[in-house]
Amino acid sequence: MLYWEWKDRFSALVRDVFGVLPENPEVVSWTAYFQFPKSWNKKKCDKHRGKPHRNKPDRDNVDKAILDSLFRDDSCVYAGRLVKLWDDGKGARIELEIF
């Protein structure tokens, strides 16, 4: 999926869950759970389940994509906890906290 397609889709999904987002959020934290590559066998997936994701995309690129898709101006965001993990068995997803 292309970046702009992902951005639009993610923005719509988050707005469906949160409704109206704050205009000037101060803290945005997220945990991203990534799906396993199709080339991995079950044993390798089980070994990495819920463990840190140390592959691309980089943490800062995921953060930029999230903030850019949700806020017109994200310069007011000064803090947040950013975590990348492999799928923990509940599927690929992004969990957000916005204050």
C-alpha positions, 0 to 999 in steps of 0.5 A: 500500500502506498504511503498516501493511501495508508495515511488516508485509511489510517486517518479515517479509521482513527476518526471512526474510533476517537471521533474528533481529535484534539487540535493541539495534542501534547502527547501521542503514544503508540504501539505498532504490532507488525505482521510476520513476513510470509516467508517465515515458518510457524516456529520462527513466528512463534519465537518472535511473537510479541517481541521487539520489531527491529526491522524497517520501517524505522520507529521515527518513520512510523511516528511521522506517518501517524502524526502526519495522518492525524494532525494538520500541525503536529508541532505541539506534540512534545512527548510520547512513547513509541513501541514497535513489536511483532504481532502478539497473536491479536493481529497487526494493529496500532494502539494509540493514546492521545492527550 
